């Protein structure tokens, strides 16, 4: 288990972390999301002992990472796919890491196979694409067969096949009972992969809930209506609903249950072809939660 408790960190006048607290539990993929500058990278660096917290603590299996004598057997991590010596082959890059943990060449070949890099094992890593470097970083994180993994933007640079592989791979790791923390800006990928999501903003946790709970809260009992009649919005508004036109010709209706919407439309003889429960996406939930926590917002294109 990875536990983050009350982390605080300042860089000069900038507050990077302001009481960051959450837990990554075994058997789950936990998404770690937030706007740029939310404190995600700083949190992960503190977990690994690369930065020191001003206050609070981060523990792996109940212990600080820096106190672990064989850390790769406890927590595998990928923070920067470019952190390698470009002149080394993929296999040699993994071999020196393996030897540092008392692991042999057999384990190196196993993780190369797991990451789909067996055919490229003797190629120099400096010539790898970003997607292949991501796979090499995943292989390095798996070397010690750790019970916990922490990955920063692992989908970056992946082609469609690689993205599908990554989704299945992360879910398989969690199914084995591992605690998996994944930082990503790709909400669509996390929606299909994560069980739980921690949403950060301005150095603190905004939301800490299951994906199902976040989607249910963002959906908020709304209904999607499709009608060819221009009068549908008017009769529903008169009945007490809030109606928002969509870009695809649908209406999003809130404030009335579906059966009441159907009854109102029938009573006024308004034709319709669809009344379905509105299902928000993880991106919808994320944007709603973080709308007041974005520090770097570009001007809208008109």
C-alpha positions in Angstrom: 0.0 0.0 0.0 1.1 3.5 -0.8 0.0 6.1 1.8 0.4 9.9 1.5 -0.3 11.7 4.7 -0.5 15.5 5.1 2.3 16.3 2.6 3.4 20.0 2.5 6.0 21.4 0.2 7.0 24.8 -0.9 9.5 25.9 -3.6 10.3 29.5 -2.8 7.1 31.4 -2.8 5.2 28.6 -4.5 3.1 26.2 -2.5 3.4 22.8 -4.4 1.6 20.7 -1.7 -0.8 21.8 0.9 -1.8 18.8 3.0 -1.9 16.2 0.2 -3.4 13.0 1.7 -4.6 9.8 0.1 -4.1 6.0 0.0 -3.4 3.6 -2.9 -4.9 0.3 -1.9 -4.0 -3.2 -3.1 -6.1 -4.7 -5.8 -7.0 -1.4 -7.4 -5.8 0.9 -10.2 -5.9 4.4 -8.7 -5.9 7.3 -11.1 -4.1 10.4 -9.9 -5.3 13.4 -11.9 -5.4 17.2 -11.7 -4.4 20.3 -13.7 -0.8 21.2 -14.4 0.7 22.5 -11.2 -1.7 20.5 -9.0 1.2 18.7 -7.2 1.1 15.3 -8.7 4.7 15.0 -9.8 5.9 16.5 -6.6 3.9 14.0 -4.6 5.4 11.1 -6.6 8.9 12.4 -6.2 8.4 12.6 -2.4 7.1 9.0 -2.3 10.4 8.0 -4.0 12.6 10.2 -1.8 13.7 12.4 -4.7 12.2 15.5 -3.0 11.9 16.0 0.8 8.6 17.1 2.2 8.4 20.2 4.5 5.8 18.3 6.5 3.9 15.0 6.4 5.0 11.6 5.2 4.8 9.2 2.3 5.1 5.5 3.1 5.4 2.3 1.0 4.1 -0.7 2.9 4.3 1.4 6.1 7.9 2.5 5.6 9.7 5.5 3.9 11.0 4.4 0.5 14.6 5.6 1.4 14.8 3.0 4.2 14.1 0.0 2.0 17.3 -2.0 1.3 15.8 -3.5 -1.9 13.3 -0.8 -3.0 12.5 -2.3 -6.4 11.0 -5.3 -4.6 8.5 -3.0 -2.8 7.6 -0.3 -5.3 8.2 -0.2 -9.1 8.0 3.3 -10.6 8.1 5.1 -13.9 8.4 8.9 -13.7 10.4 9.8 -16.8 10.7 7.4 -19.8 13.7 9.4 -21.0 15.7 8.6 -17.8 18.2 6.1 -19.4 21.7 6.0 -20.9 21.0 6.1 -24.6 24.1 4.2 -25.6 23.0 1.1 -23.6 20.8 -1.6 -25.1 17.4 -2.2 -23.6 18.6 -5.4 -22.0 21.8 -3.8 -20.5 19.8 -0.9 -19.2 17.7 -3.4 -17.2 20.6 -5.6 -16.3 22.4 -2.9 -14.2 19.1 -2.2 -12.4 18.6 -5.9 -11.8 22.1 -6.4 -10.4 21.6 -3.5 -8.0 18.7 -5.4 -6.4 20.4 -8.9 -6.5 18.3 -10.0 -9.5 19.6 -12.0 -12.4 19.5 -12.0 -16.2 16.5 -14.4 -16.2 14.3 -11.8 -14.6 15.4 -9.2 -17.1 14.3 -11.4 -20.0 11.0 -12.1 -18.3 10.1 -8.4 -18.0 11.3 -7.7 -21.5 8.8 -10.3 -22.6 6.0 -8.9 -20.4 6.6 -5.4 -21.9 6.7 -6.7 -25.5 10.3 -5.7 -26.0 12.0 -9.1 -26.5 12.6 -8.4 -30.2 14.2 -5.0 -29.4 16.3 -6.2 -26.4 19.7 -5.7 -28.0 18.8 -2.4 -29.6 20.2 0.8 -28.1 17.6 2.6 -26.1 18.6 6.0 -27.5 16.9 5.0 -30.8 13.6 4.0 -29.2 10.4 5.9 -29.8 8.6 7.4 -26.8 6.2 4.5 -26.8 9.0 1.9 -26.7 10.8 3.9 -23.9 7.5 3.8 -22.0 7.5 0.0 -22.4 11.2 -0.1 -21.2 10.3 2.0 -18.2 7.4 -0.4 -17.4 9.8 -3.4 -17.7 12.2 -1.6 -15.2 9.3 -1.0 -12.8 8.4 -4.7 -12.9 12.0 -6.0 -12.2 11.5 -6.6 -8.5 8.0 -8.1 -9.0 6.8 -5.4 -6.5 3.4 -5.4 -4.8 3.0 -1.7 -5.7 3.6 0.4 -8.8 3.6 4.1 -9.5 3.5 5.3 -13.1 3.4 8.9 -14.4 1.7 9.3 -17.8 2.3 5.8 -19.0 -0.1 6.2 -22.0 2.1 9.0 -23.5 3.5 8.1 -26.9 1.7 4.8 -27.1 0.1 3.8 -30.4 -3.5 2.4 -30.4 -2.2 -1.2 -29.9 0.0 0.0 -27.1 -2.8 1.9 -25.4 -5.0 -1.2 -25.4 -2.2 -3.3 -24.1 -1.5 -0.8 -21.3 -5.2 -0.8 -20.2 -5.3 -4.6 -19.9 -1.9 -4.7 -18.4 -2.7 -2.3 -15.6 -6.0 -4.0 -14.8 -4.1 -7.4 -14.7 -1.6 -6.0 -12.3 -4.3 -4.9 -9.9 -6.1 -8.2 -10.3 -3.0 -9.9 -8.9 -3.5 -7.8 -5.8 -1.0 -5.0 -6.5 -1.5 -1.4 -5.6 -1.3 0.6 -8.8 -1.1 4.4 -8.9 -1.4 6.0 -12.4 -1.0 9.7 -13.1 -2.6 10.7 -16.4 -4.3 13.6 -18.2 -6.1 11.1 -20.5 -9.5 10.8 -18.7 -10.9 8.5 -21.3 -8.1 6.0 -20.6 -8.5 6.2 -16.9 -12.3 5.8 -17.2 -11.7 2.4 -18.9 -8.8 1.4 -16.5 -9.1 2.9 -13.0 -11.2 1.6 -10.1 -10.6 4.7 -8.0 -9.6 8.3 -8.7 -7.8 10.9 -6.6 -8.4 14.4 -8.0 -5.8 17.0 -7.0 -5.8 20.8 -7.3 -3.5 23.4 -5.9 -1.6 20.9 -3.8 -4.5 19.2 -2.0 -7.0 16.5 -2.7 -10.3 17.7 -4.2 -12.0 14.3 -4.5 -11.1 10.8 -3.5 -13.7 8.3 -4.7 -14.4 5.4 -7.0 -14.9 6.0 -10.7 -18.5 4.8 -10.3 -19.2 7.4 -7.6 -17.7 10.2 -9.5 -19.7 9.4 -12.7 -22.9 9.1 -10.7 -22.4 12.4 -9.0 -21.6 14.1 -12.3 -24.6 12.6 -14.0 -26.8 14.0 -11.2 -30.0 12.3 -12.3 -30.1 14.1 -15.7 -31.8 12.8 -18.8 -31.0 13.0 -22.4 -34.0 13.7 -24.7 -34.2 13.6 -28.4 -37.2 15.3 -30.0 -37.9 16.8 -33.4 -40.2 19.3 -31.8 -39.0 22.8 -31.0 -41.6 22.9 -28.3 -40.1 20.2 -26.1 -37.9 22.5 -24.2 -40.7 25.0 -23.5 -43.2 22.4 -22.1 -40.5 20.8 -19.9 -39.3 24.2 -18.6 -42.9 25.1 -17.7 -43.2 21.8 -15.8 -40.2 22.8 -13.7 -37.2 21.2 -15.5 -33.9 22.8 -16.4 -33.2 22.1 -20.1 -29.9 22.5 -21.9 -29.5 22.1 -25.7 -26.7 19.9 -26.8 -24.6 20.3 -29.9 -25.9 17.0 -31.4 -29.6 18.0 -31.4 -30.3 16.5 -28.0 -31.6 18.1 -24.9 -30.2 17.5 -21.4 -33.0 17.6 -18.8 -32.6 17.9 -15.1 -35.0 18.4 -12.2 -37.6 15.9 -13.3 -37.5 12.1 -13.3 -37.7 10.2 -16.6 -41.3 9.1 -16.1 -42.4 12.6 -15.5 -40.6 13.9 -18.6 -42.4 11.2 -20.7 -45.8 12.1 -19.1 -45.3 15.8 -19.8 -44.4 15.3 -23.4 -47.3 12.9 -24.0 -49.8 15.3 -22.3 -48.7 18.1 -24.6 -48.5 15.7 -27.6 -44.8 16.5 -28.2 -43.1 13.8 -30.3 -39.8 12.3 -29.0 -37.6 9.4 -30.1 -35.3 9.0 -27.1 -35.4 9.5 -23.3 -32.4 8.0 -21.6 -30.5 8.4 -18.4 -27.6 10.9 -19.0 -24.2 9.3 -18.3 -21.4 11.7 -17.6 -17.8 10.9 -18.6 -14.9 11.0 -16.2 -13.7 14.0 -18.2 -17.1 15.8 -17.3 -16.6 14.9 -13.6 -13.0 16.1 -13.7 -13.7 19.4 -15.4 -16.5 20.1 -12.9 -14.3 19.3 -9.9 -11.3 21.3 -11.1 -12.8 24.3 -12.7 -11.7 26.6 -9.8 -8.3 24.9 -9.4 -6.8 25.6 -12.9 -3.8 28.0 -12.7 -2.8 27.9 -16.4 -5.9 28.6 -18.5 -5.5 29.6 -22.2 -7.7 32.1 -23.8 -10.7 30.6 -25.6 -10.5 30.5 -29.4 -13.5 32.3 -31.0 
